[in-house]
Amino acid sequence: MHLLIIEDDLDLGMALQRALKVEGMTSEWYRRCADAPHAPDSSDYDCALLDLTLPDGSGMDLLRRWRGAGVDLPMIVITARTALEDRVEGLDGGADDFIMKPFAMQELVSRVRAVVRRAARQSSEVWEFGPLRIEPRRHRASIAGQPLDLSLREFQLLVELAREHGNVLPKSVLAQRLNPLGDPLDAGAVEVHVSNLRRKIGARRICTVRGVGYMLSS
């Protein structure tokens, strides 16, 4: 899972990155509105953590701008503001969740997982597609109760395909998601990982859309 963090507080930003890393999540951190991506794409990030009070503008304006541009990325607002109207404004402005400072990192991580599950149309920590069962948090997968022996890349690939179940994921998107903090994998590497995963979960479960990418079917 790869997150976008917009938070000006140096200590909190570093603490967020450490906590997410412990949970196996990667992140990109920006401290000003001006440095934030113009329109973050859900193909690049799984969730955004957005502070409302930033040194060069309002996080609320950033939130509205992103939603107005059609950005469908799950977003959690982080703020020290306690007024009910601020929370209502944030949720009405397009936030998926709202967490007050100070907060426990464990709660934040739980909220991140919850909004990402909702975005992926999964209601629990266990994702099921016919006999295929995936537990993203525990890095486990099985078919008909039989555990799958997957490499880290193969498991990441399976989770990304499952998150977009029924939709085609372009190779270019998969290449970036499998290595979010570095250069995208080349197309050949993606094809190798797909081939290896197919051997383990069954070729028919991963459909190839020629010239576009791959799709997980039940």
C-alpha positions as CSV (number, residue, x, y, z in Angstrom):
1,M,0.0,0.0,0.0
2,H,1.4,3.4,-1.0
3,L,0.2,6.6,0.7
4,L,0.4,10.3,0.0
5,I,1.0,12.5,3.1
6,I,0.4,16.3,3.2
7,E,1.5,17.4,6.6
8,D,3.7,20.4,7.6
9,D,4.6,19.3,11.1
10,L,8.1,17.8,10.8
11,D,7.9,15.5,13.8
12,L,4.4,14.2,12.9
13,G,5.4,13.7,9.3
14,M,8.4,11.6,10.3
15,A,6.4,9.6,12.9
16,L,3.7,8.9,10.2
17,Q,6.2,7.5,7.8
18,R,7.8,5.4,10.5
19,A,4.5,4.0,11.6
20,L,3.4,3.2,8.1
21,K,6.7,1.5,7.3
22,V,6.3,-0.8,10.3
23,E,2.9,-1.8,8.8
24,G,4.5,-2.6,5.4
25,M,3.2,0.6,3.8
26,T,5.3,3.1,1.7
27,S,4.6,6.8,1.5
28,E,5.5,10.1,-0.1
29,W,5.4,13.2,2.2
30,Y,4.9,16.8,1.3
31,R,4.8,19.8,3.6
32,R,3.1,22.5,1.5
33,C,0.1,22.8,-0.8
34,A,2.4,24.0,-3.6
35,D,4.5,20.8,-3.4
36,A,1.5,18.4,-3.4
37,P,0.6,16.6,-6.7
38,H,-1.8,18.7,-8.8
39,A,-4.3,15.8,-9.1
40,P,-3.0,12.6,-7.4
41,D,-4.1,9.5,-9.2
42,S,-5.5,6.4,-7.5
43,S,-3.1,4.4,-9.7
44,D,-0.2,6.0,-7.9
45,Y,-1.6,6.1,-4.3
46,D,-3.9,4.0,-2.2
47,C,-4.9,6.8,0.2
48,A,-4.0,10.4,1.1
49,L,-3.5,11.8,4.6
50,L,-4.3,15.5,4.5
51,D,-3.7,18.2,7.2
52,L,-6.1,21.1,7.0
53,T,-3.7,23.8,8.2
54,L,-0.7,24.2,5.9
55,P,1.9,27.0,5.8
56,D,0.9,28.2,2.3
57,G,-2.8,27.5,2.2
58,S,-5.8,25.5,3.4
59,G,-5.9,21.7,3.2
60,M,-9.6,22.1,2.7
61,D,-9.0,24.1,-0.5
62,L,-6.7,21.3,-1.7
63,L,-9.3,18.7,-0.9
64,R,-12.0,20.6,-2.8
65,R,-9.7,21.1,-5.8
66,W,-8.8,17.4,-6.0
67,R,-12.4,16.3,-5.7
68,G,-13.4,19.0,-8.3
69,A,-10.8,17.5,-10.7
70,G,-12.3,14.1,-10.3
71,V,-9.7,12.6,-8.0
72,D,-11.3,9.5,-6.4
73,L,-8.4,8.7,-4.1
74,P,-9.5,7.8,-0.5
75,M,-8.7,10.7,1.8
76,I,-8.4,11.0,5.5
77,V,-8.3,14.5,7.0
78,I,-5.9,15.0,9.9
79,T,-6.4,18.2,12.0
80,A,-6.1,19.8,15.4
81,R,-9.4,21.6,14.9
82,T,-12.1,20.4,17.3
83,A,-15.2,22.3,16.1
84,L,-18.0,20.2,14.8
85,E,-18.4,22.5,11.8
86,D,-14.8,21.8,10.7
87,R,-15.5,18.1,10.7
88,V,-18.7,18.5,8.8
89,E,-17.0,20.8,6.3
90,G,-14.3,18.2,5.8
91,L,-16.6,15.3,5.2
92,D,-18.9,17.4,3.0
93,G,-15.9,18.6,1.1
94,G,-15.1,15.0,0.1
95,A,-13.0,13.5,2.9
96,D,-13.6,9.8,3.5
97,D,-12.7,10.0,7.2
98,F,-11.6,12.5,9.8
99,I,-9.1,12.0,12.6
100,M,-8.3,14.5,15.4
101,K,-4.8,15.3,16.7
102,P,-3.4,14.0,18.9
103,F,-4.2,10.4,17.8
104,A,-2.7,6.9,18.2
105,M,-0.8,5.7,15.2
106,Q,-2.6,2.3,15.6
107,E,-5.9,4.0,15.1
108,L,-4.7,5.9,12.1
109,V,-3.4,2.8,10.4
110,S,-6.7,1.1,11.1
111,R,-8.6,3.9,9.5
112,V,-6.3,3.8,6.5
113,R,-7.1,0.2,6.0
114,A,-10.8,0.8,6.5
115,V,-11.1,3.5,3.8
116,V,-9.0,1.5,1.4
117,R,-11.2,-1.6,1.9
118,R,-14.3,0.5,1.2
119,A,-12.7,1.9,-1.9
120,A,-12.0,-1.7,-3.0
121,R,-15.5,-2.7,-2.1
122,Q,-14.3,-5.1,0.5
123,S,-16.0,-5.2,3.9
124,S,-13.4,-7.0,5.9
125,E,-9.7,-7.8,6.2
126,V,-10.3,-11.0,4.2
127,W,-11.0,-10.6,0.5
128,E,-12.8,-13.5,-1.2
129,F,-13.2,-14.2,-4.9
130,G,-14.7,-17.6,-5.2
131,P,-12.3,-20.1,-3.7
132,L,-9.5,-17.5,-3.7
133,R,-9.0,-15.9,-0.3
134,I,-6.6,-13.0,0.3
135,E,-5.6,-11.4,3.6
136,P,-3.6,-8.3,2.7
137,R,-2.7,-7.4,6.3
138,R,-1.3,-10.8,7.0
139,H,0.3,-11.3,3.6
140,R,-1.5,-14.6,3.2
141,A,-3.5,-16.1,0.3
142,S,-5.1,-19.4,-0.3
143,I,-7.3,-21.3,-2.8
144,A,-9.9,-23.7,-1.5
145,G,-8.2,-23.6,1.9
146,Q,-4.7,-24.5,0.5
147,P,-2.1,-21.8,1.3
148,L,-0.3,-20.2,-1.6
149,D,3.5,-19.9,-1.6
150,L,3.9,-16.4,-3.1
151,S,6.9,-14.2,-3.4
152,L,6.6,-10.6,-2.1
153,R,6.2,-9.3,-5.7
154,E,3.6,-12.0,-6.6
155,F,1.6,-11.2,-3.5
156,Q,1.7,-7.4,-4.2
157,L,0.6,-8.2,-7.8
158,L,-2.3,-10.3,-6.5
159,V,-3.5,-7.6,-4.1
160,E,-3.4,-4.9,-6.8
161,L,-5.4,-7.0,-9.2
162,A,-7.8,-7.9,-6.4
163,R,-8.2,-4.3,-5.4
164,E,-9.4,-3.6,-9.0
165,H,-11.4,-6.8,-9.3
166,G,-13.4,-6.9,-12.5
167,N,-11.4,-3.9,-14.0
168,V,-8.5,-4.0,-16.3
169,L,-5.2,-2.8,-14.8
170,P,-2.8,-1.4,-17.5
171,K,0.8,-2.8,-17.4
172,S,2.1,0.7,-16.8
173,V,0.0,1.1,-13.7
174,L,1.1,-2.3,-12.3
175,A,4.7,-1.5,-13.1
176,Q,4.5,1.7,-10.9
177,R,2.4,0.1,-8.1
178,L,4.9,-2.8,-7.7
179,N,7.7,-0.3,-7.1
180,P,6.1,2.9,-5.8
181,L,9.2,4.6,-4.5
182,G,11.5,3.8,-7.4
183,D,11.6,3.6,-11.2
184,P,8.6,1.6,-12.5
185,L,9.4,-2.1,-13.4
186,D,9.8,-2.7,-17.1
187,A,7.1,-4.5,-19.0
188,G,9.0,-7.7,-19.2
189,A,9.4,-7.9,-15.4
190,V,5.6,-7.4,-15.0
191,E,4.9,-10.2,-17.5
192,V,7.2,-12.5,-15.6
193,H,5.5,-11.9,-12.3
194,V,2.1,-12.3,-13.9
195,S,3.2,-15.6,-15.5
196,N,4.5,-16.9,-12.1
197,L,1.4,-15.9,-10.3
198,R,-0.8,-17.6,-12.9
199,R,1.0,-20.9,-12.4
200,K,0.2,-20.7,-8.7
201,I,-3.4,-19.5,-8.7
202,G,-4.6,-20.9,-12.1
203,A,-4.2,-19.2,-15.5
204,R,-7.9,-18.6,-15.9
205,R,-8.0,-16.3,-12.9
206,I,-5.9,-13.6,-14.6
207,C,-7.3,-12.5,-17.9
208,T,-5.1,-10.7,-20.4
209,V,-6.6,-7.8,-22.3
210,R,-4.3,-7.6,-25.3
211,G,-2.5,-4.3,-25.6
212,V,-3.9,-3.0,-22.3
213,G,-3.2,-5.1,-19.2
214,Y,-4.6,-7.7,-16.9
215,M,-7.8,-8.4,-14.9
216,L,-8.5,-10.7,-12.0
217,S,-11.7,-12.8,-12.4
218,S,-13.4,-14.9,-9.8
